[in-house]
Amino acid sequence: MRWWKWAGLAGLAGVAATGVVTARAERRRRAYTPEEIRERLRARVAAAEPASPPAPAPR
C-alpha cells in the first residue's frame, strides 16, 4: 500500500475517534435534569463569590 493510503486511513480513524468522543460528551451533558444543572450552577457561583469586597483601585 502506498503511504498516502495509510495517511488517508489514519485520517478516517481520527475523524471516527473524534466523533465517538464528542458523542460520549454530549450524552453525558444531556443526562442532567434542569434542576441538577441549576444546583450545579448555584454551587459554582457560591464558590466563586469573593470572601470580602475587592479593594478600590488606586488612582
All heavy atoms as TSV, in Angstrom:
chain	resi	resn	atom	element	x	y	z
A	1	MET	N	N	0.843	-1.184	0.000
A	1	MET	CA	C	0.000	0.000	0.000
A	1	MET	C	C	0.883	1.241	0.000
A	1	MET	O	O	1.904	1.280	0.659
A	1	MET	CB	C	-0.867	-0.015	1.259
A	1	MET	CG	C	-2.308	0.204	0.991
A	1	MET	SD	S	-3.232	0.254	2.542
A	1	MET	CE	C	-4.634	-0.644	2.034
A	2	ARG	N	N	0.458	2.228	-0.696
A	2	ARG	CA	C	1.230	3.470	-0.748
A	2	ARG	C	C	1.021	4.283	0.526
A	2	ARG	O	O	0.027	4.117	1.241
A	2	ARG	CB	C	0.812	4.287	-1.957
A	2	ARG	CG	C	1.064	3.552	-3.251
A	2	ARG	CD	C	1.266	4.539	-4.361
A	2	ARG	NE	N	1.426	3.829	-5.603
A	2	ARG	CZ	C	2.579	3.773	-6.236
A	2	ARG	NH1	N	3.624	4.365	-5.761
A	2	ARG	NH2	N	2.664	3.128	-7.371
A	3	TRP	N	N	1.957	5.192	0.788
A	3	TRP	CA	C	1.918	5.979	2.028
A	3	TRP	C	C	0.676	6.844	2.105
A	3	TRP	O	O	0.127	7.041	3.180
A	3	TRP	CB	C	3.185	6.837	2.169
A	3	TRP	CG	C	3.277	7.955	1.162
A	3	TRP	CD1	C	3.855	7.925	-0.050
A	3	TRP	CD2	C	2.732	9.251	1.309
A	3	TRP	NE1	N	3.711	9.109	-0.694
A	3	TRP	CE2	C	3.020	9.962	0.131
A	3	TRP	CE3	C	2.019	9.901	2.308
A	3	TRP	CZ2	C	2.618	11.274	-0.070
A	3	TRP	CZ3	C	1.641	11.208	2.098
A	3	TRP	CH2	C	1.943	11.878	0.915
A	4	TRP	N	N	0.185	7.365	0.993
A	4	TRP	CA	C	-0.986	8.244	1.037
A	4	TRP	C	C	-2.247	7.473	1.406
A	4	TRP	O	O	-3.177	8.031	1.983
A	4	TRP	CB	C	-1.153	9.008	-0.277
A	4	TRP	CG	C	-1.206	8.156	-1.519
A	4	TRP	CD1	C	-0.170	7.771	-2.301
A	4	TRP	CD2	C	-2.371	7.575	-2.094
A	4	TRP	NE1	N	-0.598	6.977	-3.322
A	4	TRP	CE2	C	-1.959	6.849	-3.230
A	4	TRP	CE3	C	-3.723	7.582	-1.761
A	4	TRP	CZ2	C	-2.845	6.137	-4.027
A	4	TRP	CZ3	C	-4.601	6.887	-2.577
A	4	TRP	CH2	C	-4.159	6.182	-3.685
A	5	LYS	N	N	-2.289	6.178	1.093
A	5	LYS	CA	C	-3.433	5.362	1.512
A	5	LYS	C	C	-3.424	5.193	3.031
A	5	LYS	O	O	-4.469	5.263	3.680
A	5	LYS	CB	C	-3.400	3.994	0.840
A	5	LYS	CG	C	-3.735	4.044	-0.642
A	5	LYS	CD	C	-3.749	2.657	-1.223
A	5	LYS	CE	C	-4.043	2.686	-2.709
A	5	LYS	NZ	N	-4.030	1.335	-3.293
A	6	TRP	N	N	-2.225	4.968	3.585
A	6	TRP	CA	C	-2.114	4.854	5.048
A	6	TRP	C	C	-2.485	6.170	5.717
A	6	TRP	O	O	-3.146	6.178	6.767
A	6	TRP	CB	C	-0.700	4.436	5.452
A	6	TRP	CG	C	-0.428	2.996	5.178
A	6	TRP	CD1	C	0.389	2.477	4.223
A	6	TRP	CD2	C	-0.996	1.879	5.850
A	6	TRP	NE1	N	0.372	1.107	4.265
A	6	TRP	CE2	C	-0.482	0.712	5.255
A	6	TRP	CE3	C	-1.899	1.744	6.907
A	6	TRP	CZ2	C	-0.824	-0.557	5.679
A	6	TRP	CZ3	C	-2.234	0.467	7.332
A	6	TRP	CH2	C	-1.706	-0.659	6.715
A	7	ALA	N	N	-2.057	7.270	5.119
A	7	ALA	CA	C	-2.391	8.588	5.683
A	7	ALA	C	C	-3.902	8.811	5.637
A	7	ALA	O	O	-4.494	9.332	6.591
A	7	ALA	CB	C	-1.666	9.689	4.924
A	8	GLY	N	N	-4.536	8.403	4.577
A	8	GLY	CA	C	-5.990	8.535	4.467
A	8	GLY	C	C	-6.724	7.669	5.484
A	8	GLY	O	O	-7.689	8.112	6.112
A	9	LEU	N	N	-6.255	6.450	5.666
A	9	LEU	CA	C	-6.872	5.565	6.659
A	9	LEU	C	C	-6.676	6.105	8.075
A	9	LEU	O	O	-7.590	6.045	8.904
A	9	LEU	CB	C	-6.288	4.162	6.552
A	9	LEU	CG	C	-6.711	3.363	5.311
A	9	LEU	CD1	C	-5.946	2.050	5.241
A	9	LEU	CD2	C	-8.211	3.102	5.339
A	10	ALA	N	N	-5.503	6.661	8.345
A	10	ALA	CA	C	-5.254	7.249	9.666
A	10	ALA	C	C	-6.159	8.458	9.882
A	10	ALA	O	O	-6.679	8.669	10.982
A	10	ALA	CB	C	-3.791	7.648	9.786
A	11	GLY	N	N	-6.373	9.247	8.844
A	11	GLY	CA	C	-7.277	10.395	8.944
A	11	GLY	C	C	-8.702	9.971	9.229
A	11	GLY	O	O	-9.384	10.568	10.072
A	12	LEU	N	N	-9.169	8.952	8.545
A	12	LEU	CA	C	-10.520	8.442	8.789
A	12	LEU	C	C	-10.663	7.901	10.206
A	12	LEU	O	O	-11.689	8.122	10.861
A	12	LEU	CB	C	-10.865	7.342	7.781
A	12	LEU	CG	C	-11.154	7.825	6.363
A	12	LEU	CD1	C	-11.338	6.628	5.429
A	12	LEU	CD2	C	-12.375	8.706	6.337
A	13	ALA	N	N	-9.643	7.214	10.681
A	13	ALA	CA	C	-9.686	6.697	12.052
A	13	ALA	C	C	-9.730	7.852	13.049
A	13	ALA	O	O	-10.446	7.786	14.057
A	13	ALA	CB	C	-8.475	5.810	12.319
A	14	GLY	N	N	-8.998	8.921	12.784
A	14	GLY	CA	C	-9.010	10.090	13.663
A	14	GLY	C	C	-10.364	10.764	13.690
A	14	GLY	O	O	-10.849	11.162	14.761
A	15	VAL	N	N	-10.988	10.894	12.537
A	15	VAL	CA	C	-12.323	11.504	12.470
A	15	VAL	C	C	-13.334	10.648	13.222
A	15	VAL	O	O	-14.172	11.161	13.974
A	15	VAL	CB	C	-12.747	11.701	10.992
A	15	VAL	CG1	C	-14.213	12.071	10.884
A	15	VAL	CG2	C	-11.890	12.772	10.339
A	16	ALA	N	N	-13.260	9.342	13.054
A	16	ALA	CA	C	-14.187	8.451	13.750
A	16	ALA	C	C	-13.985	8.528	15.261
A	16	ALA	O	O	-14.961	8.583	16.022
A	16	ALA	CB	C	-13.985	7.013	13.260
A	17	ALA	N	N	-12.731	8.570	15.705
A	17	ALA	CA	C	-12.456	8.653	17.145
A	17	ALA	C	C	-12.957	9.970	17.718
A	17	ALA	O	O	-13.512	10.007	18.827
A	17	ALA	CB	C	-10.965	8.502	17.393
A	18	THR	N	N	-12.792	11.051	16.972
A	18	THR	CA	C	-13.283	12.352	17.429
A	18	THR	C	C	-14.801	12.333	17.553
A	18	THR	O	O	-15.361	12.869	18.508
A	18	THR	CB	C	-12.844	13.456	16.450
A	18	THR	OG1	O	-11.423	13.449	16.363
A	18	THR	CG2	C	-13.315	14.819	16.908
A	19	GLY	N	N	-15.473	11.711	16.619
A	19	GLY	CA	C	-16.930	11.603	16.674
A	19	GLY	C	C	-17.394	10.813	17.883
A	19	GLY	O	O	-18.378	11.176	18.534
A	20	VAL	N	N	-16.684	9.753	18.219
A	20	VAL	CA	C	-17.049	8.940	19.380
A	20	VAL	C	C	-16.889	9.758	20.659
A	20	VAL	O	O	-17.766	9.752	21.530
A	20	VAL	CB	C	-16.185	7.662	19.436
A	20	VAL	CG1	C	-16.321	6.959	20.774
A	20	VAL	CG2	C	-16.562	6.724	18.302
A	21	VAL	N	N	-15.788	10.472	20.780
A	21	VAL	CA	C	-15.546	11.281	21.981
A	21	VAL	C	C	-16.596	12.377	22.105
A	21	VAL	O	O	-17.129	12.633	23.188
A	21	VAL	CB	C	-14.123	11.876	21.938
A	21	VAL	CG1	C	-13.923	12.915	23.025
A	21	VAL	CG2	C	-13.096	10.770	22.064
A	22	THR	N	N	-16.929	13.028	20.996
A	22	THR	CA	C	-17.930	14.096	21.005
A	22	THR	C	C	-19.301	13.554	21.384
A	22	THR	O	O	-20.010	14.163	22.191
A	22	THR	CB	C	-17.993	14.767	19.620
A	22	THR	OG1	O	-16.694	15.254	19.287
A	22	THR	CG2	C	-18.974	15.917	19.613
A	23	ALA	N	N	-19.683	12.425	20.825
A	23	ALA	CA	C	-20.983	11.835	21.144
A	23	ALA	C	C	-21.064	11.433	22.610
A	23	ALA	O	O	-22.093	11.640	23.264
A	23	ALA	CB	C	-21.232	10.618	20.248
A	24	ARG	N	N	-19.988	10.895	23.152
A	24	ARG	CA	C	-19.978	10.492	24.555
A	24	ARG	C	C	-20.129	11.713	25.466
A	24	ARG	O	O	-20.888	11.683	26.440
A	24	ARG	CB	C	-18.681	9.760	24.875
A	24	ARG	CG	C	-18.637	9.226	26.278
A	24	ARG	CD	C	-17.367	8.459	26.538
A	24	ARG	NE	N	-17.356	7.244	25.715
A	24	ARG	CZ	C	-16.252	6.613	25.335
A	24	ARG	NH1	N	-15.083	7.079	25.700
A	24	ARG	NH2	N	-16.325	5.532	24.619
A	25	ALA	N	N	-19.428	12.798	25.147
A	25	ALA	CA	C	-19.527	14.012	25.960
A	25	ALA	C	C	-20.931	14.613	25.870
A	25	ALA	O	O	-21.470	15.091	26.872
A	25	ALA	CB	C	-18.489	15.031	25.512
A	26	GLU	N	N	-21.526	14.595	24.699
A	26	GLU	CA	C	-22.872	15.139	24.524
A	26	GLU	C	C	-23.892	14.313	25.308
A	26	GLU	O	O	-24.783	14.860	25.949
A	26	GLU	CB	C	-23.236	15.147	23.039
A	26	GLU	CG	C	-24.575	15.744	22.738
A	26	GLU	CD	C	-24.650	17.238	22.978
A	26	GLU	OE1	O	-23.602	17.883	23.084
A	26	GLU	OE2	O	-25.772	17.762	23.064
A	27	ARG	N	N	-23.743	12.997	25.291
A	27	ARG	CA	C	-24.639	12.130	26.040
A	27	ARG	C	C	-24.528	12.404	27.538
A	27	ARG	O	O	-25.527	12.464	28.248
A	27	ARG	CB	C	-24.283	10.672	25.754
A	27	ARG	CG	C	-25.478	9.779	25.635
A	27	ARG	CD	C	-25.121	8.343	25.275
A	27	ARG	NE	N	-24.288	8.227	24.080
A	27	ARG	CZ	C	-23.118	7.605	24.050
A	27	ARG	NH1	N	-22.633	7.033	25.116
A	27	ARG	NH2	N	-22.434	7.555	22.937
A	28	ARG	N	N	-23.302	12.588	28.013
A	28	ARG	CA	C	-23.089	12.864	29.435
A	28	ARG	C	C	-23.692	14.216	29.812
A	28	ARG	O	O	-24.291	14.376	30.859
A	28	ARG	CB	C	-21.595	12.854	29.732
A	28	ARG	CG	C	-21.284	12.923	31.201
A	28	ARG	CD	C	-19.798	12.867	31.471
A	28	ARG	NE	N	-19.177	11.706	30.824
A	28	ARG	CZ	C	-17.970	11.739	30.271
A	28	ARG	NH1	N	-17.264	12.831	30.307
A	28	ARG	NH2	N	-17.477	10.666	29.703
A	29	ARG	N	N	-23.569	15.205	28.922
A	29	ARG	CA	C	-24.096	16.539	29.202
A	29	ARG	C	C	-25.621	16.529	29.242
A	29	ARG	O	O	-26.242	17.166	30.083
A	29	ARG	CB	C	-23.619	17.531	28.133
A	29	ARG	CG	C	-24.008	18.959	28.433
A	29	ARG	CD	C	-23.595	19.878	27.307
A	29	ARG	NE	N	-24.312	19.637	26.084
A	29	ARG	CZ	C	-25.535	20.096	25.826
A	29	ARG	NH1	N	-26.177	20.797	26.720
A	29	ARG	NH2	N	-26.114	19.853	24.679
A	30	ARG	N	N	-26.241	15.800	28.363
A	30	ARG	CA	C	-27.706	15.776	28.294
A	30	ARG	C	C	-28.338	14.915	29.381
A	30	ARG	O	O	-29.550	14.910	29.539
A	30	ARG	CB	C	-28.155	15.277	26.929
A	30	ARG	CG	C	-27.892	16.281	25.838
A	30	ARG	CD	C	-28.387	15.745	24.513
A	30	ARG	NE	N	-28.032	16.646	23.447
A	30	ARG	CZ	C	-28.920	17.267	22.699
A	30	ARG	NH1	N	-30.187	17.057	22.887
A	30	ARG	NH2	N	-28.521	18.087	21.753
A	31	ALA	N	N	-27.548	14.181	30.141
A	31	ALA	CA	C	-28.075	13.302	31.171
A	31	ALA	C	C	-28.548	14.080	32.399
A	31	ALA	O	O	-29.253	13.533	33.233
A	31	ALA	CB	C	-27.024	12.274	31.582
A	32	TYR	N	N	-28.148	15.344	32.542
A	32	TYR	CA	C	-28.551	16.141	33.692
A	32	TYR	C	C	-29.976	16.655	33.530
A	32	TYR	O	O	-30.387	17.041	32.446
A	32	TYR	CB	C	-27.635	17.353	33.867
A	32	TYR	CG	C	-26.224	17.004	34.218
A	32	TYR	CD1	C	-25.181	17.348	33.384
A	32	TYR	CD2	C	-25.931	16.343	35.396
A	32	TYR	CE1	C	-23.875	17.039	33.710
A	32	TYR	CE2	C	-24.630	16.023	35.733
A	32	TYR	CZ	C	-23.609	16.382	34.885
A	32	TYR	OH	O	-22.329	16.080	35.208
A	33	THR	N	N	-30.711	16.692	34.631
A	33	THR	CA	C	-32.032	17.311	34.612
A	33	THR	C	C	-31.846	18.814	34.778
A	33	THR	O	O	-30.811	19.268	35.285
A	33	THR	CB	C	-32.905	16.782	35.766
A	33	THR	OG1	O	-32.330	17.179	36.996
A	33	THR	CG2	C	-33.058	15.270	35.703
A	34	PRO	N	N	-32.830	19.617	34.388
A	34	PRO	CA	C	-32.700	21.063	34.550
A	34	PRO	C	C	-32.448	21.478	36.003
A	34	PRO	O	O	-31.672	22.391	36.262
A	34	PRO	CB	C	-34.042	21.600	34.048
A	34	PRO	CG	C	-34.495	20.581	33.063
A	34	PRO	CD	C	-34.019	19.263	33.615
A	35	GLU	N	N	-33.064	20.775	36.951
A	35	GLU	CA	C	-32.838	21.122	38.363
A	35	GLU	C	C	-31.405	20.826	38.782
A	35	GLU	O	O	-30.798	21.587	39.531
A	35	GLU	CB	C	-33.832	20.365	39.253
A	35	GLU	CG	C	-33.794	20.798	40.695
A	35	GLU	CD	C	-34.032	22.301	40.887
A	35	GLU	OE1	O	-34.876	22.880	40.175
A	35	GLU	OE2	O	-33.359	22.888	41.744
A	36	GLU	N	N	-30.845	19.724	38.295
A	36	GLU	CA	C	-29.451	19.406	38.606
A	36	GLU	C	C	-28.512	20.468	38.048
A	36	GLU	O	O	-27.544	20.858	38.704
A	36	GLU	CB	C	-29.080	18.044	38.033
A	36	GLU	CG	C	-29.679	16.869	38.772
A	36	GLU	CD	C	-29.388	15.554	38.072
A	36	GLU	OE1	O	-29.271	15.530	36.839
A	36	GLU	OE2	O	-29.287	14.554	38.791
A	37	ILE	N	N	-28.807	20.938	36.859
A	37	ILE	CA	C	-27.983	21.985	36.251
A	37	ILE	C	C	-28.060	23.261	37.083
A	37	ILE	O	O	-27.035	23.893	37.367
A	37	ILE	CB	C	-28.421	22.244	34.796
A	37	ILE	CG1	C	-28.117	21.023	33.939
A	37	ILE	CG2	C	-27.733	23.479	34.237
A	37	ILE	CD1	C	-28.695	21.070	32.563
A	38	ARG	N	N	-29.263	23.639	37.524
A	38	ARG	CA	C	-29.413	24.837	38.369
A	38	ARG	C	C	-28.621	24.707	39.658
A	38	ARG	O	O	-27.939	25.637	40.080
A	38	ARG	CB	C	-30.894	25.075	38.680
A	38	ARG	CG	C	-31.635	25.742	37.570
A	38	ARG	CD	C	-33.049	26.119	38.013
A	38	ARG	NE	N	-33.909	25.990	36.858
A	38	ARG	CZ	C	-34.696	24.958	36.584
A	38	ARG	NH1	N	-34.793	23.965	37.429
A	38	ARG	NH2	N	-35.414	24.925	35.495
A	39	GLU	N	N	-28.717	23.534	40.294
A	39	GLU	CA	C	-27.986	23.302	41.541
A	39	GLU	C	C	-26.479	23.424	41.332
A	39	GLU	O	O	-25.780	24.035	42.141
A	39	GLU	CB	C	-28.320	21.916	42.095
A	39	GLU	CG	C	-29.720	21.786	42.649
A	39	GLU	CD	C	-30.050	20.360	43.052
A	39	GLU	OE1	O	-29.130	19.517	43.088
A	39	GLU	OE2	O	-31.230	20.094	43.314
A	40	ARG	N	N	-25.988	22.844	40.258
A	40	ARG	CA	C	-24.552	22.904	39.983
A	40	ARG	C	C	-24.109	24.331	39.711
A	40	ARG	O	O	-23.045	24.755	40.185
A	40	ARG	CB	C	-24.211	22.007	38.795
A	40	ARG	CG	C	-24.325	20.522	39.120
A	40	ARG	CD	C	-24.194	19.673	37.884
A	40	ARG	NE	N	-22.927	19.880	37.217
A	40	ARG	CZ	C	-21.939	19.002	37.210
A	40	ARG	NH1	N	-22.105	17.838	37.802
A	40	ARG	NH2	N	-20.819	19.252	36.581
A	41	LEU	N	N	-24.896	25.079	38.947
A	41	LEU	CA	C	-24.541	26.475	38.661
A	41	LEU	C	C	-24.553	27.319	39.926
A	41	LEU	O	O	-23.661	28.143	40.146
A	41	LEU	CB	C	-25.492	27.066	37.618
A	41	LEU	CG	C	-25.294	26.563	36.200
A	41	LEU	CD1	C	-26.390	27.104	35.290
A	41	LEU	CD2	C	-23.935	26.966	35.673
A	42	ARG	N	N	-25.549	27.111	40.776
A	42	ARG	CA	C	-25.612	27.870	42.034
A	42	ARG	C	C	-24.412	27.548	42.916
A	42	ARG	O	O	-23.851	28.427	43.564
A	42	ARG	CB	C	-26.912	27.567	42.761
A	42	ARG	CG	C	-28.107	28.202	42.083
A	42	ARG	CD	C	-29.397	27.919	42.814
A	42	ARG	NE	N	-30.509	28.517	42.092
A	42	ARG	CZ	C	-31.638	27.896	41.832
A	42	ARG	NH1	N	-31.852	26.674	42.273
A	42	ARG	NH2	N	-32.597	28.510	41.151
A	43	ALA	N	N	-24.008	26.297	42.950
A	43	ALA	CA	C	-22.836	25.909	43.740
A	43	ALA	C	C	-21.569	26.552	43.186
A	43	ALA	O	O	-20.715	27.022	43.954
A	43	ALA	CB	C	-22.695	24.393	43.756
A	44	ARG	N	N	-21.445	26.616	41.869
A	44	ARG	CA	C	-20.265	27.247	41.269
A	44	ARG	C	C	-20.236	28.739	41.543
A	44	ARG	O	O	-19.178	29.305	41.811
A	44	ARG	CB	C	-20.251	26.990	39.763
A	44	ARG	CG	C	-19.889	25.562	39.421
A	44	ARG	CD	C	-19.986	25.277	37.961
A	44	ARG	NE	N	-19.048	26.086	37.194
A	44	ARG	CZ	C	-18.988	26.080	35.876
A	44	ARG	NH1	N	-19.808	25.323	35.184
A	44	ARG	NH2	N	-18.117	26.835	35.249
A	45	VAL	N	N	-21.398	29.395	41.489
A	45	VAL	CA	C	-21.458	30.831	41.775
A	45	VAL	C	C	-21.100	31.078	43.235
A	45	VAL	O	O	-20.345	31.997	43.555
A	45	VAL	CB	C	-22.854	31.397	41.436
A	45	VAL	CG1	C	-23.030	32.789	41.999
A	45	VAL	CG2	C	-23.056	31.413	39.934
A	46	ALA	N	N	-21.620	30.255	44.131
A	46	ALA	CA	C	-21.325	30.423	45.551
A	46	ALA	C	C	-19.833	30.229	45.820
A	46	ALA	O	O	-19.248	30.944	46.634
A	46	ALA	CB	C	-22.141	29.441	46.378
A	47	ALA	N	N	-19.214	29.301	45.130
A	47	ALA	CA	C	-17.788	29.053	45.321
A	47	ALA	C	C	-16.942	30.177	44.723
A	47	ALA	O	O	-15.844	30.449	45.198
A	47	ALA	CB	C	-17.399	27.730	44.693
A	48	ALA	N	N	-17.458	30.839	43.710
A	48	ALA	CA	C	-16.691	31.885	43.032
A	48	ALA	C	C	-16.837	33.246	43.700
A	48	ALA	O	O	-16.044	34.146	43.424
A	48	ALA	CB	C	-17.135	31.987	41.570
A	49	GLU	N	N	-17.819	33.418	44.566
A	49	GLU	CA	C	-18.009	34.717	45.214
A	49	GLU	C	C	-16.838	35.008	46.136
A	49	GLU	O	O	-16.417	34.147	46.905
A	49	GLU	CB	C	-19.327	34.732	46.012
A	49	GLU	CG	C	-20.549	34.771	45.132
A	49	GLU	CD	C	-21.833	34.753	45.927
A	49	GLU	OE1	O	-21.775	34.539	47.153
A	49	GLU	OE2	O	-22.877	34.961	45.309
A	50	PRO	N	N	-16.306	36.226	46.082
A	50	PRO	CA	C	-15.175	36.562	46.942
A	50	PRO	C	C	-15.612	36.639	48.406
A	50	PRO	O	O	-16.747	36.974	48.720
A	50	PRO	CB	C	-14.717	37.923	46.437
A	50	PRO	CG	C	-15.902	38.493	45.738
A	50	PRO	CD	C	-16.681	37.310	45.204
A	51	ALA	N	N	-14.692	36.338	49.324
A	51	ALA	CA	C	-14.981	36.355	50.750
A	51	ALA	C	C	-15.141	37.785	51.260
A	51	ALA	O	O	-15.909	38.038	52.178
A	51	ALA	CB	C	-13.866	35.643	51.510
A	52	SER	N	N	-14.420	38.709	50.666
A	52	SER	CA	C	-14.537	40.110	51.078
A	52	SER	C	C	-14.643	40.977	49.820
A	52	SER	O	O	-14.226	40.575	48.733
A	52	SER	CB	C	-13.319	40.524	51.897
A	52	SER	OG	O	-12.149	40.389	51.098
A	53	PRO	N	N	-15.183	42.197	49.972
A	53	PRO	CA	C	-15.308	43.047	48.792
A	53	PRO	C	C	-13.920	43.432	48.270
A	53	PRO	O	O	-12.968	43.550	49.037
A	53	PRO	CB	C	-16.072	44.281	49.293
A	53	PRO	CG	C	-15.998	44.224	50.777
A	53	PRO	CD	C	-15.715	42.806	51.154
A	54	PRO	N	N	-13.771	43.588	46.971
A	54	PRO	CA	C	-12.477	43.933	46.416
A	54	PRO	C	C	-12.034	45.331	46.854
A	54	PRO	O	O	-12.846	46.215	47.083
A	54	PRO	CB	C	-12.698	43.859	44.907
A	54	PRO	CG	C	-14.160	43.993	44.726
A	54	PRO	CD	C	-14.809	43.443	45.962
A	55	ALA	N	N	-10.746	45.504	46.977
A	55	ALA	CA	C	-10.186	46.803	47.365
A	55	ALA	C	C	-10.367	47.773	46.218
A	55	ALA	O	O	-10.312	47.393	45.044
A	55	ALA	CB	C	-8.714	46.644	47.710
A	56	PRO	N	N	-10.567	49.059	46.537
A	56	PRO	CA	C	-10.705	50.039	45.457
A	56	PRO	C	C	-9.411	50.161	44.658
A	56	PRO	O	O	-8.314	49.998	45.199
A	56	PRO	CB	C	-11.037	51.346	46.186
A	56	PRO	CG	C	-10.669	51.116	47.616
A	56	PRO	CD	C	-10.682	49.640	47.845
A	57	ALA	N	N	-9.554	50.431	43.392
A	57	ALA	CA	C	-8.410	50.545	42.505
A	57	ALA	C	C	-7.646	51.834	42.814
A	57	ALA	O	O	-8.260	52.888	43.077
A	57	ALA	CB	C	-8.870	50.540	41.052
A	58	PRO	N	N	-6.316	51.804	42.803
A	58	PRO	CA	C	-5.536	53.035	43.046
A	58	PRO	C	C	-5.705	53.994	41.884
A	58	PRO	O	O	-5.856	53.598	40.740
A	58	PRO	CB	C	-4.098	52.523	43.156
A	58	PRO	CG	C	-4.098	51.199	42.481
A	58	PRO	CD	C	-5.484	50.648	42.593
A	59	ARG	N	N	-5.607	55.259	42.208
A	59	ARG	CA	C	-5.744	56.286	41.147
A	59	ARG	C	C	-4.418	56.832	40.760
A	59	ARG	O	O	-3.472	56.897	41.348
A	59	ARG	CB	C	-6.622	57.416	41.638
A	59	ARG	CG	C	-8.051	56.930	41.797
A	59	ARG	CD	C	-8.937	58.071	42.141
A	59	ARG	NE	N	-10.269	57.562	42.316
A	59	ARG	CZ	C	-11.333	58.258	42.076
A	59	ARG	NH1	N	-11.255	59.495	41.665
A	59	ARG	NH2	N	-12.505	57.750	42.255
